[in-house]
Amino acid sequence: MKTLLQTEALIKRYGAILVTDQVSLDVREGELHAIIGPNGAGKTTLINQLSGELGSDSGHIRFGDEDVTALGINARARMGLVRSYQITSVFDEFTVLENATLAALGARTHAFRFWRSLLGDREALAAAQEGIEAAGLSARTHAPASELGYGERRQLELAMALAARPKFLLLDEPMAGMSVQESAAVVALLKSLKRKYTILLVEHDMNAVFALADRISVLVYGRLMVTGTPEEIRGNEEVRAIYLGEEEIA
Ligand SMILES: Nc1ncnc2c1ncn2[C@@H]1O[C@H](COP(=O)(O)OP(=O)(O)OP(=O)(O)O)[C@@H](O)[C@H]1O
């Protein structure tokens, strides 16, 4: 499988602390790659560096054939490297469809064209409807965002990311704060998205990670300790030692 995203010796410092420390990661086209690690390991920071929300102090990020290290969040999103809920925040008074359409427009253009009817852009509307369907939210298409429950709101964020027609989805703890039933629904949803998109998933729910991931990378104190299949990670003594007393490894 071809590598779609690659980092080389990526570093982010806060003062004297190296939050990501020489991270060299490759994510293959079509895989679901999970990043796990103890609290404070630098997982969210790495996601922010990849999305372009956060600059890097050194190192490189390649996406496809391009070096995107110097590009900002919008430029990367237009290339198809999209973080869930990065395109635009959810507008409560807008419906699910309107929010997703805005996200689709935002992915294509530099500024929203409010003077045109929001739902009059056929291509954006179609992308929004696809995103809503893929995120399992079709039944709520015309509901105002303010009426959505917590889990549904997270689904809307995913629908908005999908409406941008990404190649690569960055998902930071999509199951955080969800009930057991809601988490199970997201696992099923992510299974349905596998292969259609390349996905990098940061998640603390080890059952979800081991059920979903093709490969898992373990980040500890900002360093990439090991990358392997779920079986390899489960059998890795160092990883087991780190997780002792933390989340159970499924
Ligand atoms: N803006 C900031 N300024 C200073 N330190 C920061 C900043 N953001 C994050 N950190 C520190 O960087 C480290 C890594 O944080 P990060 O949120 O990336 O970890 P994480 O692995 O995602 O943690 P968690 O699993 O708890 O979400 C932590 O020690 C955190 O306190």
The ligand as an SDF file (V2000), in Angstrom:
LIG
                    3D

 31 33  0  0  0  0  0  0  0  0999 V2000
   -0.5750   25.3330   24.4120 N   0  0  0  0  0  0  0  0  0  0  0  0
    0.1960   24.6190   25.2510 C   0  0  0  0  0  0  0  0  0  0  0  0
    1.1320   25.2110   26.0240 N   0  0  0  0  0  0  0  0  0  0  0  0
    1.9010   24.4970   26.8330 C   0  0  0  0  0  0  0  0  0  0  0  0
    1.8510   23.1610   26.9700 N   0  0  0  0  0  0  0  0  0  0  0  0
    0.9380   22.5140   26.2350 C   0  0  0  0  0  0  0  0  0  0  0  0
    0.0580   23.1940   25.3250 C   0  0  0  0  0  0  0  0  0  0  0  0
   -0.7410   22.2740   24.7240 N   0  0  0  0  0  0  0  0  0  0  0  0
   -0.3830   21.0830   25.2260 C   0  0  0  0  0  0  0  0  0  0  0  0
    0.6110   21.2130   26.1290 N   0  0  0  0  0  0  0  0  0  0  0  0
    1.2670   20.1240   26.8630 C   0  0  0  0  0  0  0  0  0  0  0  0
    1.7330   19.2020   25.9180 O   0  0  0  0  0  0  0  0  0  0  0  0
    1.6010   17.8680   26.4070 C   0  0  0  0  0  0  0  0  0  0  0  0
    0.8610   17.0360   25.3940 C   0  0  0  0  0  0  0  0  0  0  0  0
   -0.4990   17.4610   25.3140 O   0  0  0  0  0  0  0  0  0  0  0  0
   -1.5470   16.7860   24.3200 P   0  0  0  0  0  0  0  0  0  0  0  0
   -2.8650   17.3870   24.6030 O   0  0  0  0  0  0  0  0  0  0  0  0
   -1.0410   16.8320   22.9400 O   0  0  0  0  0  0  0  0  0  0  0  0
   -1.5120   15.2770   24.8420 O   0  0  0  0  0  0  0  0  0  0  0  0
   -2.5240   14.0930   24.5580 P   0  0  0  0  0  0  0  0  0  0  0  0
   -1.6940   12.8710   24.3250 O   0  0  0  0  0  0  0  0  0  0  0  0
   -3.4870   14.4480   23.4990 O   0  0  0  0  0  0  0  0  0  0  0  0
   -3.2660   13.9810   25.9600 O   0  0  0  0  0  0  0  0  0  0  0  0
   -4.7380   13.4260   26.3170 P   0  0  0  0  0  0  0  0  0  0  0  0
   -4.7070   11.9630   26.0290 O   0  0  0  0  0  0  0  0  0  0  0  0
   -4.8560   13.7110   27.7750 O   0  0  0  0  0  0  0  0  0  0  0  0
   -5.7220   14.1840   25.4680 O   0  0  0  0  0  0  0  0  0  0  0  0
    0.9300   17.9670   27.7610 C   0  0  0  0  0  0  0  0  0  0  0  0
    1.9040   17.8780   28.7440 O   0  0  0  0  0  0  0  0  0  0  0  0
    0.2920   19.3240   27.7200 C   0  0  0  0  0  0  0  0  0  0  0  0
    0.2030   19.8580   29.0230 O   0  0  0  0  0  0  0  0  0  0  0  0
  1  2  1  0
  2  3  1  0
  2  7  2  0
  3  4  2  0
  4  5  1  0
  5  6  2  0
  6  7  1  0
  6 10  1  0
  7  8  1  0
  8  9  2  0
  9 10  1  0
 10 11  1  0
 11 12  1  0
 11 30  1  0
 12 13  1  0
 13 14  1  0
 13 28  1  0
 14 15  1  0
 15 16  1  0
 16 17  2  0
 16 18  1  0
 16 19  1  0
 19 20  1  0
 20 21  2  0
 20 22  1  0
 20 23  1  0
 23 24  1  0
 24 25  2  0
 24 26  1  0
 24 27  1  0
 28 29  1  0
 28 30  1  0
 30 31  1  0
M  END
$$$$
